[in-house]
Amino acid sequence: MIRIGVAGAAGKMGGRITALSKEYEGLRLAAAFERAGHKDIGRDIGQVAGIGETGVILSDGISGIIDSVDLIIDFTSVESTKENLKMAAAKGKAMVIGTTGFSNEDMKEITPLTKRIPCVMASNMSLGVNLLLKVLQDVAHALGDDYDIEIVEAHHRLKKDAPSGTALKMAQVIADAVNRDLDKVAVYARKGIIGQRTKKEIGIQTVRAGDIVGEHTVLFGGLGERIEITHKASSRDTFARGALRAALWLSGKPAGLYDMQYVLGLK
């Protein structure tokens, strides 16, 4: 039985992970924690999440619960996740990280820590999105430079990072498949007299509105036809279930940084 602790457990994602964890044999919710000063600290996390009493009290930070768990699931913020990872690595606890918005400099801090513990980290925990990444790789490789590539992503108004981590991951997978340097060919905005579209560019456009959970469309535009591949998430449960599946998969794995492609057996 894997004892899990949920970071940001009183938040929207943390609450759904907490609620759904009881459906997974092999996982036991052992701890839940929030940032210092959160209004719900000291309450039963089941009451906070709307699932009834669980006997697990929402704690103030990771330090008080780290010894009682085997694995931390974290969908919080860049800075919080980095601090939680440092503690997990120091204590030899596995992690599942769904936080997005990490910079290249952040990853330089994170990567050495994941050499000490088993860690699944993905910009999107949806099983559908991760299967789609494999499809996009194959499609881009087959079409090559003959089709223009555009990515459009849409999320709720509260999302802080843009483009989404998922859109960037899609762009990177596609760029690798067609042998392009994404840093050189990505185009994030267009306005005014911009001239003809270049053959190599990969457009990545962002929409923020209302309560959109997450939508991603990749368009391959050729002469006389276009291919559009879309994934739409209608509930955060999609991401929560992926994270819980990743937690189960990590059991017994050696230290290292994994993504959802490993979890799905695609690598």
C-alpha positions in Angstrom: 0.0 0.0 0.0 1.4 3.4 -1.1 0.9 6.1 1.4 0.3 9.4 -0.5 0.4 13.0 0.6 -1.3 15.7 -1.4 0.2 19.1 -1.7 -2.2 22.0 -2.1 -5.0 19.6 -1.0 -7.5 22.4 -0.3 -7.2 23.7 -3.9 -9.2 22.7 -6.9 -6.8 20.1 -8.2 -5.7 18.9 -4.8 -9.3 18.5 -3.7 -10.1 16.2 -6.7 -6.9 14.1 -6.1 -7.9 13.8 -2.5 -11.5 12.8 -3.4 -10.6 10.3 -6.1 -7.7 8.6 -4.2 -10.1 6.4 -2.4 -11.0 4.7 -5.7 -7.5 3.3 -6.3 -6.5 0.0 -4.7 -2.9 0.2 -3.6 -3.1 3.9 -2.6 -4.0 5.3 0.8 -4.4 9.0 1.5 -2.1 9.4 4.5 -1.5 13.2 4.5 -2.6 16.5 3.1 -1.0 19.9 3.4 -1.3 23.5 2.4 0.7 26.7 2.4 1.3 28.4 5.8 -1.7 30.4 7.0 -4.3 28.7 4.8 -7.8 29.1 6.4 -8.5 25.4 6.3 -5.5 24.1 8.2 -6.5 21.9 11.1 -9.7 20.7 9.4 -10.4 17.1 8.1 -9.4 17.2 4.4 -12.4 15.1 3.5 -14.7 17.9 4.8 -12.7 20.5 2.8 -13.0 18.3 -0.3 -16.6 17.5 0.2 -16.3 13.8 0.6 -16.9 13.4 4.4 -14.5 12.7 7.2 -11.3 10.9 6.3 -9.4 11.2 9.5 -6.6 13.1 7.6 -6.1 16.6 9.0 -4.9 19.3 6.7 -1.4 20.2 7.8 0.7 23.4 7.6 3.4 22.6 5.1 5.3 19.5 4.1 7.7 19.2 7.0 5.2 17.9 9.5 3.9 15.1 7.2 6.8 14.0 5.1 7.8 11.1 7.4 4.3 9.6 7.3 4.1 9.2 3.5 5.8 7.3 0.7 4.9 9.7 -2.2 3.8 13.3 -2.7 1.5 14.5 -5.4 2.0 18.1 -6.2 0.0 20.4 -8.5 0.8 23.7 -6.7 3.1 26.5 -8.0 6.6 26.6 -9.3 8.2 27.8 -6.1 6.2 25.6 -3.8 6.9 22.5 -5.9 10.6 23.2 -5.9 10.6 23.4 -2.1 8.5 20.3 -1.7 10.8 18.4 -4.1 13.9 19.4 -2.0 12.2 18.0 1.1 11.1 14.8 -0.7 14.6 14.3 -2.2 16.2 14.8 1.2 13.8 12.2 2.8 13.9 9.7 -0.1 10.2 10.1 -1.0 8.8 9.7 -4.5 6.9 12.5 -6.2 4.3 13.0 -8.9 4.5 16.6 -10.3 1.8 18.2 -12.4 2.8 21.8 -11.8 3.5 23.8 -14.9 5.4 27.0 -15.8 8.9 25.8 -15.0 11.7 27.8 -16.7 14.9 26.3 -18.0 16.6 27.6 -14.9 14.0 25.9 -12.7 14.7 22.6 -14.5 18.4 23.0 -13.8 17.5 22.9 -10.1 14.9 20.2 -10.4 16.8 17.6 -12.5 19.6 16.8 -10.0 17.0 16.3 -7.2 15.1 13.7 -9.3 18.2 11.6 -9.6 17.8 10.8 -5.9 14.1 9.7 -6.0 11.6 8.3 -8.5 9.6 11.2 -9.9 6.9 11.4 -12.6 6.7 15.0 -14.0 4.4 15.9 -16.8 2.9 19.2 -18.1 -0.4 17.3 -18.5 -1.4 14.1 -16.7 -4.3 13.3 -19.0 -4.0 9.9 -20.5 -5.6 11.2 -23.7 -3.2 14.1 -24.1 -0.2 11.7 -23.6 -1.5 9.3 -26.2 -2.0 12.3 -28.5 1.7 13.3 -28.1 2.6 10.0 -29.7 0.1 10.6 -32.5 1.4 14.1 -33.1 5.0 12.8 -33.3 4.0 10.3 -36.0 1.9 12.8 -38.0 4.5 15.5 -38.0 7.2 13.1 -39.0 5.1 11.8 -41.9 4.1 15.3 -43.2 7.5 16.9 -42.7 7.9 20.4 -44.1 5.0 20.3 -46.5 2.4 21.4 -43.9 2.2 24.5 -41.8 1.9 23.8 -38.1 -0.2 25.9 -35.6 -1.1 25.1 -32.0 -4.0 26.9 -30.3 -4.6 26.3 -26.6 -7.4 27.6 -24.3 -7.7 27.6 -20.5 -9.7 29.3 -17.8 -9.1 33.0 -16.8 -7.2 32.1 -13.6 -4.4 30.2 -15.3 -1.1 32.0 -14.6 1.3 30.7 -17.2 1.1 31.0 -21.0 1.3 29.2 -23.3 0.3 26.2 -21.4 2.8 23.5 -20.5 0.9 21.1 -22.6 1.0 23.3 -25.7 4.8 23.8 -25.3 5.2 20.0 -24.9 3.2 19.4 -28.1 5.3 22.0 -29.9 8.5 20.4 -28.7 7.4 16.9 -29.7 6.5 18.2 -33.2 9.7 20.3 -33.5 11.8 17.2 -32.7 9.9 15.1 -35.2 10.6 17.6 -38.0 14.2 18.4 -36.9 13.6 22.0 -35.9 14.9 24.1 -32.9 11.7 25.2 -31.2 13.5 28.2 -29.6 14.2 29.5 -33.1 11.0 28.7 -34.9 8.2 29.2 -32.3 5.9 32.2 -33.0 3.8 33.3 -30.0 2.0 36.3 -31.4 1.2 38.0 -34.8 0.1 41.6 -35.4 0.3 44.1 -38.2 2.1 43.7 -41.5 4.2 40.6 -40.7 4.9 39.3 -44.2 4.5 35.8 -45.5 4.5 32.9 -43.1 7.9 31.2 -43.0 8.0 27.5 -43.9 9.7 26.4 -40.6 7.7 28.4 -38.0 5.5 26.7 -35.5 2.7 29.0 -34.2 1.6 28.7 -30.6 -1.4 30.8 -29.7 -3.2 31.3 -26.3 -6.8 31.9 -25.2 -7.8 32.7 -21.6 -11.5 32.9 -20.9 -14.1 31.8 -18.3 -13.8 28.4 -16.8 -12.3 26.4 -19.7 -10.6 23.4 -18.2 -8.2 22.9 -21.1 -8.4 22.7 -24.9 -5.6 22.1 -27.3 -5.8 22.0 -31.1 -2.9 21.2 -33.5 -3.5 22.2 -37.1 -1.4 20.9 -39.9 -2.2 23.0 -42.9 -1.4 21.9 -46.4 -2.4 23.0 -49.9 -5.9 21.8 -50.5 -6.4 20.2 -47.1 -5.8 20.6 -43.4 -5.6 18.1 -40.5 -6.9 19.3 -37.1 -6.3 17.2 -34.0 -8.1 18.4 -30.8 -8.2 17.3 -27.2 -10.7 18.9 -24.8 -10.8 18.3 -21.1 -14.2 18.8 -19.5 -13.1 18.0 -15.9 -10.1 18.3 -13.6 -10.8 14.7 -12.7 -9.0 13.7 -16.0 -5.7 15.1 -14.6 -6.3 13.8 -11.1 -6.8 10.3 -12.3 -3.7 10.4 -14.4 -1.7 11.6 -11.4 -3.0 8.8 -9.2 -2.3 6.2 -12.0 1.3 7.6 -12.1 1.6 7.2 -8.3 0.7 3.6 -8.6 3.1 3.1 -11.5 6.0 4.6 -9.5 5.9 1.8 -6.9 9.2 0.0 -6.9 10.7 2.2 -9.7 14.4 3.3 -9.4 15.3 6.9 -8.9 15.0 9.1 -12.0 12.8 11.5 -13.9 9.9 10.0 -15.8 7.0 11.3 -17.8 3.5 10.0 -18.6 4.8 8.2 -21.7 6.5 5.8 -19.3 3.4 5.4 -17.3 1.4 4.4 -20.4 4.1 2.1 -21.6 4.9 4.2 -24.7 8.6 4.4 -23.7 
